[in-house]
Amino acid sequence: MSSRRFRWCLILLMAGLLMVWGESYAQSNKKINTRADLLEYDENWLPGAQRLLGHVVFQHENTIGYCDSAYYYENENYLIAFGKPVKIHIGDSVQLYGKKAYYSGNDRIASIARNVEMVHGTAHLYSDSLIYDLHQDVGYFLTGGTMINVDDTLSSLFGYYYTKNDEVLLVQDVLLNSTSYTMDCDSLLYNTLRETVYFISRTHMVSEENTIYTSSGWYETKTDLATLVDDVELFSSSQHLVADSVYYDRKQRHGIGWNNVVISDTAKGYVLKGNYVEHYELGGFSTATDSNQLILIDESKDSLYLHSDTLRILFDTLQEPQVILAFNKVKFYRKDMQGACDSLSYNVKDSLITMYYNPVMWSGENQLSADTITFYLKDSVNVIITLKKSSYIVSSVFEGQEFNQIKGMTIEGHISNKQLKTVYVFNNAECVYFITDEDTSLMGVNVSATSEMKIILTNNEIDGIVFYNDPDGKIYPDKDLTDKDRRLKDFRWLDFYRPETVEDLYVRPIPRVKGEEQSTLPPSDTSQ
């Protein structure tokens, strides 16, 4: 339903309710009591009316009014009052002020016009005209009005003030100014006692720090607490947030987003997604769980996508991201490289990523694993990878029937133009390398060990190996090499865990403990 249609339906509904109220309530039989300095009666000038002059007071049930002069129609039991101003007190909670008023004792309706002010508790409502129904304790205006309640100022074209519930419904061209936000919308509900806004239409909120759009929820102007619901959007200097729902404590700078949360910061180059995202601005960190995803944006649009059970971003006092932490079941994907581990940290300033607990990476046909893996993102096409302790590089040959293997204490790999180009192996270097001719026929198997070696790759395949410091090796004919000697110690082939697409980040997490992978390998791979 469009906002215009909703607005007119609401007006017609209110008009219909007022008619029903007038018909369903028995008319009051009590007469209006009056007194004044002077009473005049002239049937020719004012047929059926008494003219009251000077210090006029009129009283009916719990209503008492004061004015300078009045026309009182006793038979019809209504009165027209004039004054500067006319004052009408309804019970001990509502006061009406204006220059002209109509009061019906039978219908218990007060209508007041010209410089109107209605006072109820801390709320002051101003309009050119206002009608108050004493049966329902509701005052409404149809020609524009402004309400001031403590630090909040509200205005609209139509308004309905339900004094018994301390609530005002504002419709069409609604504006609200609080100490923190300026709001505009088609309609909203406001509680004067709680100083709380209830959003019932698409609302635009602006503060010094951000701009917000929401379609439902509430906001306490006194405490600066808000729960925003239904297609929420928040814009700050560089960030854009969308979510199904958001809770925000502005004073504590603490926010929580639920369901389909997306935080984009193109200036800082990241997008954070999740179904639960919590942000502590004063504490300096954000946490994302439940189907989370972090996208590190690259200028060439070759972005890195990362998922884990929990993502945490640490900020400095300027809200600049410093460190990104990923905990449990971590996987990432980029076209030229992919990875899996149980925990990961990313130092934003240094562009350094460190993988912990059973880490493994893939680049082209190569699998890289170690106790710890670090890689430095120099730019979008150049990456330096360091494998620390129990370092291993494996690539399959002959359609996965055999494997080239490189092993050492420390391995450093250089990726250039999205391909692994050079590998340096330090301390206890070992390799098993299947040598082929130009037509990929197997010529022999190089099994070597030395303290250091350098491997040169072309198109992600080994093109040559340089051995240093008295290597111990031999090239074996294929038939002379036993199955045991074809695998270096601690060999593992973990291609089952490799994410081939962004969607694969959410399935097949690698176990935290090295050596437990076999329990999750498919039957065809368990022999590896």
Steps between C-alpha positions, in 0.01 A plus 500: 500500500641839404559762770236731346239224494591400854469860616149550357384160625618602845317833482177334384537242776542769763201693364292182505603423856406849612155454345462165673609649829243775461225247431601231747531720807180623659479875493563672828186638667697736717469865417793734466521725806606859437570822681617844386511865598214576257235293325309633197221350291375638167282261301519720192881522500593152630192277492511234776832621641606665823784747464749473790743786559794549737684231698295224345527157659331189361503156659384157383577173680884495535552789258528865597561792265589869525450771238424870447158447340280217376175410320319233697223301329334349804237292319757335274752489789799641315710814535721715276777675694730792413806622687864594508526217558215257560614247762348152531617263772401136451546311825836567654715393204394685183485875435384662176574860401380702201310811394173329411344177624189290448391267779209252477370370831287235331780358279786587739701644213725805528615678185748784537657724235754777437838484676408170661712341772424168662696408814524147637776422747829611346351513148387823333307468174454805276259531207262737328204283600441190710211275596498311830266205559447460875341156456819353355753744648639578155587834346558530127598764248456499122666828398858446618646492848820505704570323829783580741573240765810558717782495237292363212317709241254330263283636218259361241196587290264270697528382858308297759599533866374216723553657841390193697788302342743795475529432126478723195453371146644735238413466130638664181808721477620387842815661645666427835799676652670354808835580657664229286294447186281677247233273351254525215238248388139459395370388841621400845379435855654684795464434874532824695558330836777268384633750243500214250443500124330197340570471128199397289617624157830538317694749714811706422721584802799738488761571770850646503646149478271314261185476293248220561199360314252263667142386451413374846630487858540760773742766626525645852604861452589544869732200529613483135402131480353369176371174357458535124313238298426424136746598227734708717770712336772706671745734328804652673798685356635195317282207611167369377309249714189305405318248720158356575523631859737719701532582871702814569607669824629835382640607837700179542578487126388138499301342218369153407370398157292192429434311177645592161742751650741661253757764600681656203799730534633565153746762625667243725450220252283241675147362522381310809193275484319283752170421667631633833741796513589686820698825506661671804623835378645600839644151552653512156377177339227337296399133514311306233358148532234282336580460129752783510721604211778755469589637156835675461440713194768523233516783248520246219176344633691180588382509861575255780196337668540360853266308734534358852281426800593840647651809339633792705631833373708716737490878442706794620350817649433635149304182416770389259526117487833379639470123544249245371468172694321185379427214739413138424427336164669771298496487120578765240471524124660709231528401137878450517522352852288335764554390859365321805602492868346526845611855589633800307616856559540785253714803585336763282781756511770249400272295270621189683275193542598225746329159501502277810395144589529262206529766228502411131505718187455432132647692208432355157593131514701543821398420857698672776481395868697556823453553872466875427456683170548872446457688178557863418262658251735742324233581244223326308737281293813454717493290817779370721414183697707363789445147631640455851585158648396171343468684169366308201414577136316237297371501142327216320624350175350242269147595603561446871676166466836644613612810690798734477607582856723760665568491873708703743514680831418836335374569149456836332286524186464796263175543306525742209224579253281254691737205446751331731834590341782428746533287816789511749544212747714545815627228736434128447387550141358192328321441172337234288476621140356309203704589192316504166596574141326740263211262434457451882637144490662400829880487477584440866449609861741736677523428872739744669590648837718800586515795738358753251344503157333732250213394279407688183146459365337584168122503468482375861701186409859419604742603226827452685663439842827645628663310789747660742760362747582147383160354413436130547273378225433258222283469194316169505330324214129489573493122540784502755335743746287335768162638607647595836778705342254688279366684806701718734423468871177669613365516144138623480279579201226738618329599176165391653506816715591739218231764433434520126237775535393757760211270595752227596620717791204374704556125453774245577704690765843359564551338847686705760750221575738382231458132417125486562417579137457135402176477698335750265657395169263331255553122456681549167769708672560302818773297333706815466 
